[in-house]
Amino acid sequence: MEEKLTKITPFDFGVVGNANFFNKVDGKWYADSVYSILANDDTAGITAFLNYLRVNAPYNQIVFPRKNYLITSSIIIPQECRNIEFNYSSFRYMGGNGTFCITGGAITGSTPEEGLTGGYIYADWRNLFIWCDPSGSKTGNGVDFTRLRNSSLTNITVNEANIGIKMNDSWASSLIRCKAFYCNIGIATGRSCNGTNISKSDIESCNIGIQIGNPGDVGDTWGTNGLTIDNATLVQACNTAIELYSIKHVSVVNSYFEANNRVIDIPLMSPNDTIHNFIFDSNMVDIAKNKECFLRLRDNARRVSMSITKNTFAGYKPIKTFFHRDPGIVGFIGKMEVSNNSFTNNVSFSEIFPDTWKFAFLKTDIPYIPAINTKDWDVYQSVQIFCQGNSMFELSGSVKRKVGSTSNLLLTGMPYYFTSETLRFNYLVTQTMDGAGGAKKIARVEVRNLQDIMVYTDDITDTNPINLNGIKWCTRK
């Protein structure tokens, strides 16, 4: 019996696999290059083939002959057929709007209470190319991996789909060497894509490369916890490389982002959405000419916490600041660390962070160089402001009063996220005469609520250096 089953192929169920050439004029697949023989619709035959094996050879590995199959409606892969070697076959998908070429059959409910039903574990689908409607409609989808847990997709490629690969409740699963080209969304993780890994994958020329978290659809209202994108995953030439919704913990590490209009986008979200912890670490970001920014913030009402660390930024400077906001958005980030990054081009603090961005909890090793009142003061040692996180800021450097100056104004017009709002801070600092061994006087430095720093000396004719190092203040949270 087992020997007979191994000889069963899709061709025993009317499958032909001759969708070789697409005619853009009539929008149909043909067997020959002169468009004289219409391709066989293999949907019903493949479905019958899988249903036969589901009953007669459950859980055996299934191997497809390498052919080009025309599929016109969703193929539901039963749990008993979960181990499939597609053998580098091509599914030419011409299904209806919003449908998926292949799916495990899980269903998203029509209300949040219904949630998701169906699905199974240990699915293993390998080596398949899905081409959705080459006419460019981008209405069909590639793979629906919803509720396939402890499962893996390996070397699955989807072209010209609305969604290339959709994951939803796909716990402890893996996408390895998967690819999405020319899709509206390359990979959509959906909700609860927990403990899942996207590795060595390639997403190119999509509107959104990877959509992480829920987009607010019915039944997708949970966050994502423990998703990791790593091992040289490439996202290239997308309008947005990563779009973030409600997540609990997501890491993007050791990957490559090239020529995307923006790398990270935080869109408008629902009131309960939160980005609890997003880590973007040790990646290569190669910015092409005339690209918008690294991160765009479109919503300042949500809670956002992220770390941007140990990355290399190469190529051109973006058209806007690296961190950009939509008009009318103040740009509040709950907590952010930006440190140990390498910028090939010399960039200033203001070229990275917009002036209207509020960083109550920003920690960064990128110093802000303030505008000095050089009419009245000389810079003796570079004056810088450092964001230390938790609304703390520190001043460094030293200055000297110019001969004849009577003004106490040192810095003015600082970005408002450095100011102490309604608070005022005073510091007594040393004013050294004749070097370290000479007599010392005391000057008073004041951080004011009007975005100014003032320096008061007992003797306005004294031009000795005034030490600003170590002056700290905090904003009102």
Salt bridges, closest charged atoms under 4 A:
GLU3 OE2 - LYS7 NZ 4.00
GLU85 OE1 - ARG126 NE 3.49
ASP124 OD2 - ARG126 NH1 3.02
ASP169 OD2 - ARG147 NH1 3.21
ASP169 OD2 - ARG149 NH2 3.38
ASP169 OD1 - ARG191 NE 3.31
ASP265 OD2 - ARG296 NH2 2.94
ASP281 OD1 - LYS310 NZ 3.86
GLU292 OE1 - ARG262 NE 2.90
GLU292 OE2 - LYS320 NZ 3.76
ASP299 OD2 - ARG302 NH1 3.28
ASP326 OD2 - ARG298 NE 3.44
GLU351 OE2 - LYS317 NZ 3.08
ASP378 OD1 - LYS402 NZ 3.70
GLU421 OE2 - LYS358 NZ 3.62
GLU446 OE2 - ARG424 NE 3.81
GLU446 OE1 - ARG444 NH1 3.38
GLU446 OE2 - ARG448 NE 3.16
ASP459 OD2 - LYS441 NZ 3.91
ASP462 OD2 - LYS441 NZ 3.35
